[in-house]
Structure formats: structure tokens, C-alpha cells
């Protein structure tokens, strides 16, 4: 290495790779030290300092000042007091004195070692630069060129570095060829042995939200806020928005004049349908909006289990549930509630079955049974398991003595039913030696019990 050219090399590498000058200088100093250590031995104490004035590296060998004969002197580690005083008039025996020595010439092996040290330092610096540059960009949209597939990931060239688009983060139906431009959101900057690894996504709900932020100035300005978003990438999405300005319609602003804003997002997401709905802090109001375009007849809410039973007209049932349950599934995700969709006809039948079942409790009349059914108590077992405080809130059971008496009767019926089941099961086991026959009989018995308790189900999503 020609040390007289170091200054030009330092400036060139720093300019081309964006690396701080101090890092390159440190790498060169370490390379010089590695070569010098071989020349002066592993025990030699050396320091290398880049000299800005002449563009060279000054090498110093530290020796201990001693008073000994020449034949006892260890030249690489010791210096006689007489010589030390010539270099430093204040030197004393026992001091460590830095003596400037000649920088070693680089042989082929030394040059290769020096080159590896410098390249490693430069690579480490580049990794730090990439990490520090992209870490603050998590959650931002990046754009690059597709290059190749690598271990199931699509490698995207961002210019300064590569990013990985995993297969499961690609919208279903999308196919990329080398040279195609790809846009996605940065979801993670991971540290690996090979340096920072950038992972991007096109399926994340945050990507859809960021696209709307680009298209809608009111979102960028903070006037409109995206509260929630749920997606089934490439198929359908729901996004809830709210406006901080009463004069601005959040849904209309996101849709844009003649739908131009939402169409830009749909085009980027390869035709994904997007329902933009107004957000509300009232769970029932929000659930109605989330299930649009279906019309909701009534909602019964269970705050303890964070679930809702939603009744729709028979003609609205398929619309509320959606194709393969998609509409109710997305609505459940965006609201955070379990949604049970039931048609008016099925609900009426469920209530009638519940009334008939509850009236089996001695003394319970139709009005009381209907009141229980309307609060979600659909059979004798549920009534027996309902807390006394909840029962006291039901019309017809306000008096604690009355409520406790009927709960006791319900529990007695449950116990009687359990004894009956055990007896039948015992009989089945006795008269049916075949295991398959026992299993069939047991399943049939369970089915009969469920029917007796009025069990039923609707379209449900969590």
C-alpha cells in the first residue's frame, strides 16, 4: 500500500460509500498495526496514528526505560536511559516511552490482511448506516425493483440495500418478474450476522392505511384519523375513520370526488374491495356500520363476554354473513367483538323453544320465560347457572326470595337430568358390548339433550 496516497483513498471511499472519515482512518490504522505486530512480535506495544499533514501513518513502539547493559537489553521492548533522554529530557527509569519507528513494508500476505481489515471495517460501517437509516422508516412505504427469489422471499433492490418480501406478505394472485417495480410497507428491520435485514409487506392492514394517508391530505394533516382496519388481502377490507372537524365527512373525504381517491388505493391493491365506515365509540353503533351493507334489525349485547347477537331479516342474512362468512369475519376483527348473526325467523323459533323449555320449571309462566329468553337465558341449565344478581334484574324475578326459589327448582331439574343421563349411559354400556355401538348411542343421547335444552346456532364470527 502506498501510504502517500492514503489521503486520496480516504476521501474517495468516504464520498462514494457515505462512510465517516474517522471510521476509514481507524480501519487503516488497525491494518498498519496488524502488519507491525508481525514484525515486532506479539508482545510489542504499538500505536498507529494517521498524520493529516503528510498523509502518512505514524507508528510508535512503546519501550520501557531501563538501565542495563547492551547484551541484556530486549530491543523490541526496552530502551536504555541514555537513548531515552535524547528523545525526552524528562524520561526516567521505569517510564514507558513511545518511539517512532518505520512503518513496515507490506508483503503479499500483509497486504491481503490489511485489505480484509479495511473492508470489514467499511462493511460494518455500511451496516450501521443502513440500520440507522431504515430503522426510523418502520411503518413507511418503500419502493424498489424486484430482483430474484431467495429462500421463499422476493428480493427487492432499494438502491442502497435489499429488502425481503416474504411469500405470505404478497397479495394472493400477484406475480413479480425481475425488473418489476414493487411498493410495500417496511414492517421490520432485523439484525443478522450478515447485517440488517429489511422485511416489507403488501398484506398488512398498515399498508392499506398508509396508502390512504398518501392519497388523502386530511389524513396527513391529522384532521381525519384511521381508527381501525381489517383486511383479507386481495379480496376485501374494512376501514373505520373519524373526523376531528365536524364540517368534514371522513368517509366522503377518503372516497374522494367520484371515488378517485379510493380507486387509487384499490388499483394499487389489485382490485381489493374497500368498505370505508364511520367509527363510533358506541359498540352497537359501530357494529351496525361494520356489517354494512347489511341492514340490522336489532342487537343484543353481552358486555361480559364481549359478544353481540345481531338479528337481521331473513332477506339480509346472507348479506350480513357475506361470502364464506367474510363480511361478519371482517366486522368482528374491526370491532373486536364476537358477532353472532341470526335471522328473524330463527331467533323467533329460538325464543319460542326457550320459552317452552323454561316453562318446564314449576311456577314459571310465559311472561317470565319470555323475559328470561330476551336477556339470553335460553334453557333450564343456563337459568340454573346464571348468577342471582343477574336474575334479580329480569322482570318477574325482582324479589330475591322468588329468584332463589326458581333457581333452586331449575337446579333440581338439571340434577335430575344428569341422573337420567348417567342411568341411560350405564344401560347403554350394559346392553351394548360393541364399542362403536356405544359411541353412536352416546352421541345420539348428547344430541337429544342439546335439543331438549334448546341449543341452536347462527352465523358467528370472532
Secondary structure per residue as TSV (DSSP state, phi and psi in degrees):
chain	resnum	aa	ss	phi	psi
A	1	X	-	360.0	130.2
A	2	X	-	-85.3	105.4
A	3	X	G	-66.3	-23.9
A	4	X	G	-67.4	-16.7
A	5	X	G	-98.9	5.9
A	6	X	H	-60.1	-42.9
A	7	X	H	-58.1	-43.9
A	8	X	H	-65.9	-39.7
A	9	X	H	-64.3	-43.5
A	10	X	H	-60.9	-46.7
A	11	X	H	-65.2	-38.8
A	12	X	H	-67.3	-47.9
A	13	X	H	-64.1	-42.3
A	14	X	H	-61.8	-39.4
A	15	X	H	-72.9	-43.2
A	16	X	H	-72.6	-34.9
A	17	X	H	-109.7	-0.2
A	18	X	-	67.9	29.7
A	19	X	-	-101.2	139.8
A	20	X	-	-61.0	143.6
A	21	X	H	-59.0	-39.5
A	22	X	H	-59.8	-35.6
A	23	X	H	-68.1	-41.8
A	24	X	H	-67.6	-42.3
A	25	X	H	-61.2	-42.6
A	26	X	H	-61.6	-39.5
A	27	X	H	-64.2	-41.6
A	28	X	H	-67.1	-40.9
A	29	X	H	-61.6	-40.5
A	30	X	H	-67.2	-34.9
A	31	X	H	-65.9	-41.2
A	32	X	H	-64.0	-43.4
A	33	X	H	-61.0	-39.7
A	34	X	H	-62.0	-40.7
A	35	X	H	-70.6	-40.4
A	36	X	H	-67.7	-33.6
A	37	X	H	-62.5	-35.0
A	38	X	H	-67.6	-36.0
A	39	X	H	-74.1	-43.7
A	40	X	H	-96.8	-4.8
A	41	X	-	100.1	158.4
A	42	X	T	-68.9	-20.8
A	43	X	T	-91.8	-6.5
A	44	X	-	-69.6	138.3
A	45	X	E	-98.2	114.0
A	46	X	E	-124.0	151.3
A	47	X	E	-139.1	141.5
A	48	X	E	-124.0	134.6
A	49	X	E	-134.3	128.3
A	50	X	E	-73.9	131.7
A	51	X	E	-100.2	109.7
A	52	X	T	-64.8	-27.7
A	53	X	T	-71.5	-44.2
A	54	X	T	-109.3	-2.6
A	55	X	T	72.8	19.4
A	56	X	E	-111.6	172.1
A	57	X	E	-107.0	121.0
A	58	X	E	-87.8	128.4
A	59	X	E	-110.0	130.6
A	60	X	E	-121.4	133.9
A	61	X	E	-108.8	120.8
A	62	X	E	-88.8	125.2
A	63	X	E	-123.5	152.2
A	64	X	E	-88.7	130.8
A	65	X	E	-75.4	123.0
A	66	X	E	-133.8	164.6
A	67	X	-	-120.8	89.8
A	68	X	-	-146.4	167.8
A	69	X	-	-74.4	161.5
A	70	X	G	-61.5	-38.6
A	71	X	G	-72.6	-13.6
A	72	X	G	-102.5	0.2
A	73	X	-	-85.4	131.4
A	74	X	-	-95.5	100.4
A	75	X	T	-61.8	-33.0
A	76	X	T	-79.0	-11.3
A	77	X	T	-127.0	-17.3
A	78	X	E	-129.4	156.3
A	79	X	E	-140.2	137.6
A	80	X	E	-68.5	149.6
A	81	X	H	-59.6	-35.6
A	82	X	H	-63.4	-44.9
A	83	X	H	-68.2	-37.7
A	84	X	H	-62.9	-39.1
A	85	X	H	-66.1	-29.5
A	86	X	H	-67.4	-34.0
A	87	X	H	-82.8	-38.4
A	88	X	-	-143.1	105.4
A	89	X	T	-58.9	-18.6
A	90	X	T	-96.8	5.8
A	91	X	-	-64.1	143.9
A	92	X	-	-131.7	158.0
A	93	X	T	-61.5	132.8
A	94	X	T	99.6	-13.3
A	95	X	-	-71.5	157.9
A	96	X	E	-101.2	119.8
A	97	X	E	-117.1	126.6
A	98	X	E	-83.0	118.8
A	99	X	E	-109.4	123.3
A	100	X	E	-69.4	127.1
A	101	X	E	-121.9	169.5
A	102	X	-	-73.5	133.9
A	103	X	-	-65.6	129.6
A	104	X	-	-66.4	145.2
A	105	X	-	-75.4	146.8
A	106	X	-	-92.9	120.3
A	107	X	-	-82.7	-175.7
A	108	X	H	-62.3	-45.0
A	109	X	H	-67.6	-43.4
A	110	X	H	-62.9	-39.8
A	111	X	H	-64.7	-40.1
A	112	X	H	-65.9	-40.8
A	113	X	H	-62.8	-44.9
A	114	X	H	-61.6	-41.2
A	115	X	H	-63.5	-42.1
A	116	X	H	-63.4	-41.0
A	117	X	H	-62.2	-46.8
A	118	X	H	-64.5	-45.3
A	119	X	H	-62.7	-39.3
A	120	X	H	-64.1	-43.4
A	121	X	H	-62.1	-41.8
A	122	X	H	-65.2	-41.9
A	123	X	H	-63.5	-43.3
A	124	X	H	-60.7	-40.6
A	125	X	H	-65.8	-40.3
A	126	X	H	-64.1	-39.4
A	127	X	H	-62.4	-42.9
A	128	X	H	-63.5	-39.6
A	129	X	H	-63.0	-45.1
A	130	X	H	-64.0	-45.3
A	131	X	H	-60.9	-48.6
A	132	X	H	-67.3	-27.5
A	133	X	H	-78.8	-40.1
A	134	X	H	-94.8	-21.2
A	135	X	H	-57.3	-44.2
A	136	X	T	-68.7	-10.6
A	137	X	T	-93.4	5.4
A	138	X	T	-58.7	130.4
A	139	X	T	91.7	-0.2
A	140	X	S	-104.1	158.7
A	141	X	E	-86.4	131.6
A	142	X	E	-116.7	154.8
A	143	X	E	-132.5	138.4
A	144	X	E	-158.0	-170.1
A	145	X	E	-113.3	129.9
A	146	X	E	-66.1	133.3
A	147	X	E	-114.9	-53.7
A	148	X	E	-163.8	169.0
A	149	X	E	-96.9	135.4
A	150	X	E	-140.8	108.9
A	151	X	T	53.5	44.0
A	152	X	T	83.2	-3.3
A	153	X	E	-105.7	141.3
A	154	X	E	-85.9	120.6
A	155	X	E	-84.9	124.2
A	156	X	E	-111.1	124.1
A	157	X	E	-83.1	114.5
A	158	X	-	-95.1	-0.6
A	159	X	S	107.9	-72.7
A	160	X	S	-79.6	-27.1
A	161	X	S	-156.1	178.9
A	162	X	E	-105.3	153.9
A	163	X	E	-125.3	155.0
A	164	X	E	-111.2	129.2
A	165	X	E	-109.7	97.7
A	166	X	E	-60.7	155.5
A	167	X	G	-58.1	-40.0
A	168	X	G	-77.3	-3.3
A	169	X	G	-102.3	5.0
A	170	X	S	-95.5	136.1
A	171	X	-	-61.8	129.3
A	172	X	T	-50.7	133.6
A	173	X	T	96.3	-12.9
A	174	X	-	-82.3	138.6
A	175	X	-	-134.5	128.4
A	176	X	-	-115.2	142.3
A	177	X	-	-112.1	155.9
A	178	X	T	-54.7	130.1
A	179	X	T	103.0	-15.2
A	180	X	-	-71.5	142.1
A	181	X	E	-82.0	134.8
A	182	X	E	-126.1	134.7
A	183	X	E	-121.3	135.5
A	184	X	E	-160.3	172.4
A	185	X	E	-100.4	139.1
A	186	X	E	-77.7	117.7
A	187	X	E	-107.2	-19.1
A	188	X	E	-159.6	144.3
A	189	X	E	-122.8	100.6
A	190	X	E	-97.1	147.6
A	191	X	E	-97.0	123.3
A	192	X	E	-125.7	173.8
A	193	X	T	-65.7	-22.0
A	194	X	T	-95.0	5.0
A	195	X	E	112.1	-172.8
A	196	X	E	-64.5	138.9
A	197	X	E	-117.9	121.3
A	198	X	E	-97.3	128.4
A	199	X	E	-117.2	131.5
A	200	X	E	-122.1	164.5
A	201	X	E	-144.8	144.4
A	202	X	S	-112.9	-4.2
A	203	X	S	-103.7	-10.2
A	204	X	S	-66.8	138.9
A	205	X	H	-57.1	-28.7
A	206	X	H	-65.8	-28.3
A	207	X	H	-66.4	-44.2
A	208	X	H	-61.4	-43.0
A	209	X	H	-63.1	-38.7
A	210	X	H	-70.2	-34.2
A	211	X	H	-63.4	-41.6
A	212	X	H	-66.8	-34.0
A	213	X	H	-62.9	-35.4
A	214	X	H	-70.1	-36.2
A	215	X	H	-86.9	-25.9
A	216	X	-	-112.7	107.8
A	217	X	H	-58.7	-33.1
A	218	X	H	-64.1	-30.4
A	219	X	H	-73.2	-43.6
A	220	X	H	-60.9	-36.1
A	221	X	T	-81.9	-4.4
A	222	X	T	83.1	6.0
A	223	X	S	-74.1	-39.2
A	224	X	E	-112.1	136.4
A	225	X	E	-118.6	134.0
A	226	X	E	-86.4	113.5
A	227	X	E	-85.7	-44.1
A	228	X	E	-145.5	156.4
A	229	X	E	-153.5	136.2
A	230	X	E	-133.4	144.0
A	231	X	E	-139.0	147.3
A	232	X	E	-119.3	94.0
A	233	X	T	-48.7	133.7
A	234	X	T	82.6	-9.2
A	235	X	T	-116.9	-66.2
A	236	X	E	-156.7	152.4
A	237	X	E	-144.5	155.7
A	238	X	E	-127.3	136.1
A	239	X	E	-134.9	126.8
A	240	X	E	-101.7	129.7
A	241	X	E	-129.0	154.5
A	242	X	E	-140.5	146.4
A	243	X	E	-107.3	138.6
A	244	X	S	-88.2	-5.6
A	245	X	S	-116.7	118.6
A	246	X	T	-62.6	-22.4
A	247	X	T	-83.9	-5.1
A	248	X	S	-113.2	123.7
A	249	X	-	-80.7	114.3
A	250	X	H	-64.7	-38.5
A	251	X	H	-67.5	-46.9
A	252	X	H	-62.3	-38.0
A	253	X	H	-65.7	-37.7
A	254	X	H	-73.7	-33.1
A	255	X	H	-71.8	-43.4
A	256	X	-	83.8	166.6
A	257	X	G	-60.3	120.9
A	258	X	G	57.7	25.9
A	259	X	G	74.3	18.0
A	260	X	H	-66.4	-36.3
A	261	X	H	-71.0	-48.4
A	262	X	H	-67.2	-31.2
A	263	X	H	-66.0	-33.9
A	264	X	H	-63.0	-40.3
A	265	X	H	-70.0	-44.1
A	266	X	H	-58.8	-41.3
A	267	X	H	-62.8	-41.7
A	268	X	H	-66.2	-30.8
A	269	X	T	-95.6	20.6
A	270	X	T	59.6	42.9
A	271	X	T	87.6	11.3
A	272	X	-	-63.2	126.1
A	273	X	E	-73.7	137.8
A	274	X	E	-126.9	120.8
A	275	X	E	-96.4	117.4
A	276	X	E	-101.7	121.2
A	277	X	E	-127.1	152.3
A	278	X	E	-74.8	136.0
A	279	X	-	-83.9	147.7
A	280	X	-	-142.7	144.2
A	281	X	S	-82.4	-2.2
A	282	X	S	-89.4	113.1
A	283	X	H	-56.4	-38.8
A	284	X	H	-69.5	-41.7
A	285	X	H	-65.0	-42.5
A	286	X	H	-64.8	-39.0
A	287	X	H	-64.7	-38.9
A	288	X	H	-59.7	-44.5
A	289	X	H	-66.7	-40.8
A	290	X	H	-64.8	-29.2
A	291	X	T	-88.7	1.9
A	292	X	T	-59.7	147.7
A	293	X	T	-88.1	8.9
A	294	X	S	-71.3	145.5
A	295	X	-	-95.1	129.4
A	296	X	-	-98.8	132.2
A	297	X	-	-85.0	-47.7
A	298	X	E	-158.0	159.3
A	299	X	E	-133.8	131.6
A	300	X	E	-113.1	123.0
A	301	X	E	-105.5	139.2
A	302	X	E	-120.9	93.3
A	303	X	T	-66.9	-33.7
A	304	X	T	-61.6	-43.8
A	305	X	T	-96.3	2.9
A	306	X	T	49.1	54.8
A	307	X	E	-135.2	157.9
A	308	X	E	-133.2	138.1
A	309	X	E	-102.3	116.6
A	310	X	E	-112.8	120.1
A	311	X	E	-98.7	134.2
A	312	X	E	-129.4	158.6
A	313	X	-	-63.8	154.0
A	314	X	G	-54.8	-35.3
A	315	X	G	-72.4	-16.9
A	316	X	G	-100.0	-4.3
A	317	X	H	-60.8	-51.0
A	318	X	H	-65.2	-34.1
A	319	X	H	-68.8	-40.6
A	320	X	H	-66.9	-42.3
A	321	X	H	-73.6	-41.3
A	322	X	-	84.1	169.6
A	323	X	G	-64.5	122.9
A	324	X	G	54.3	31.4
A	325	X	G	74.8	16.0
A	326	X	H	-66.7	-42.4
A	327	X	H	-64.7	-47.7
A	328	X	H	-69.5	-31.7
A	329	X	H	-66.0	-46.2
A	330	X	H	-67.0	-37.5
A	331	X	H	-63.7	-40.1
A	332	X	H	-64.9	-39.4
A	333	X	H	-66.1	-42.5
A	334	X	H	-76.2	-28.5
A	335	X	H	-88.9	-27.6
A	336	X	T	80.7	14.5
A	337	X	S	-116.2	153.3
A	338	X	E	-80.9	125.3
A	339	X	E	-114.0	125.3
A	340	X	E	-113.8	108.7
A	341	X	E	-90.9	129.1
A	342	X	E	-139.8	141.1
A	343	X	E	-76.4	158.5
A	344	X	H	-60.3	-41.6
A	345	X	H	-63.2	-45.7
A	346	X	H	-66.6	-37.7
A	347	X	H	-65.1	-42.0
A	348	X	H	-62.0	-41.3
A	349	X	H	-65.2	-40.5
A	350	X	H	-60.9	-42.7
A	351	X	H	-66.8	-41.8
A	352	X	H	-63.3	-41.8
A	353	X	H	-63.6	-39.5
A	354	X	H	-65.7	-42.3
A	355	X	H	-60.7	-46.6
A	356	X	H	-61.5	-39.8
A	357	X	H	-69.3	-43.5
A	358	X	H	-70.7	-28.2
A	359	X	T	-72.6	-5.8
A	360	X	T	-71.2	-16.8
A	361	X	S	-75.0	123.8
A	362	X	T	-56.6	126.0
A	363	X	T	95.0	-15.4
A	364	X	-	-79.8	122.0
A	365	X	-	-93.2	177.0
A	366	X	H	-63.2	-39.8
A	367	X	H	-62.3	-44.5
A	368	X	H	-65.3	-41.8
A	369	X	H	-63.4	-40.2
A	370	X	H	-65.7	-40.3
A	371	X	H	-61.7	-40.8
A	372	X	H	-64.6	-42.9
A	373	X	H	-62.9	-36.8
A	374	X	H	-69.3	-20.6
A	375	X	T	-100.0	9.0
A	376	X	T	98.6	3.5
A	377	X	-	-88.9	107.6
A	378	X	-	-108.0	-5.7
A	379	X	S	-158.6	173.3
A	380	X	H	-60.5	-43.1
A	381	X	H	-61.6	-44.7
A	382	X	H	-61.7	-39.1
A	383	X	H	-63.6	-41.5
A	384	X	H	-65.3	-32.3
A	385	X	H	-89.0	-11.9
A	386	X	S	-72.3	138.3
A	387	X	-	-64.5	151.0
A	388	X	H	-62.5	-33.5
A	389	X	H	-63.6	-38.8
A	390	X	H	-69.6	-39.3
A	391	X	H	-64.4	-37.5
A	392	X	H	-63.5	-20.2
A	393	X	T	-86.8	-4.8
A	394	X	S	-88.7	130.4
A	395	X	T	-54.6	133.5
A	396	X	T	96.9	-9.8
A	397	X	-	-129.6	25.8
A	398	X	-	-67.8	-27.8
A	399	X	S	-84.5	128.9
A	400	X	H	-58.7	-40.4
A	401	X	H	-61.1	-43.1
A	402	X	H	-64.9	-47.6
A	403	X	H	-60.0	-45.8
A	404	X	H	-65.4	-36.5
A	405	X	H	-64.2	-46.3
A	406	X	H	-68.9	-36.2
A	407	X	H	-63.5	-38.1
A	408	X	H	-63.6	-41.4
A	409	X	H	-64.8	-39.2
A	410	X	H	-64.6	-41.4
A	411	X	H	-65.2	-36.2
A	412	X	H	-63.9	-41.2
A	413	X	H	-64.6	-39.5
A	414	X	H	-62.7	-45.0
A	415	X	H	-63.5	-40.3
A	416	X	H	-63.3	-40.5
A	417	X	H	-65.9	-37.5
A	418	X	H	-64.8	-41.2
A	419	X	H	-63.1	-39.3
A	420	X	H	-64.1	-43.6
A	421	X	H	-62.2	-45.0
A	422	X	H	-62.4	-37.9
A	423	X	H	-66.1	-43.2
A	424	X	H	-65.7	-41.1
A	425	X	H	-62.3	-40.5
A	426	X	H	-63.2	-40.7
A	427	X	H	-64.6	-42.0
A	428	X	H	-59.7	-43.8
A	429	X	H	-65.1	-31.5
A	430	X	H	-76.6	-44.5
A	431	X	H	-94.0	-6.7
A	432	X	-	-122.6	91.7
A	433	X	-	-71.4	-25.5
A	434	X	-	-74.3	126.8
A	435	X	H	-62.6	-40.8
A	436	X	H	-62.2	-41.5
A	437	X	H	-65.1	-39.3
A	438	X	H	-59.9	-43.7
A	439	X	H	-63.0	-43.4
A	440	X	H	-63.0	-44.2
A	441	X	H	-64.1	-41.0
A	442	X	H	-64.8	-43.3
A	443	X	H	-63.9	-40.4
A	444	X	H	-63.2	-38.8
A	445	X	H	-65.0	-44.1
A	446	X	H	-60.3	-41.7
A	447	X	H	-62.1	-42.4
A	448	X	H	-63.8	-38.9
A	449	X	H	-66.7	-42.3
A	450	X	H	-61.9	-41.9
A	451	X	H	-64.3	-38.8
A	452	X	H	-66.0	-32.6
A	453	X	T	-85.4	0.0
A	454	X	T	76.7	27.6
A	455	X	-	-66.7	139.9
A	456	X	-	-156.0	166.8
A	457	X	-	-143.7	156.6
A	458	X	-	-128.4	-166.4
A	459	X	E	-77.1	115.4
A	460	X	E	-122.8	144.2
A	461	X	E	-143.4	147.3
A	462	X	-	-117.6	360.0
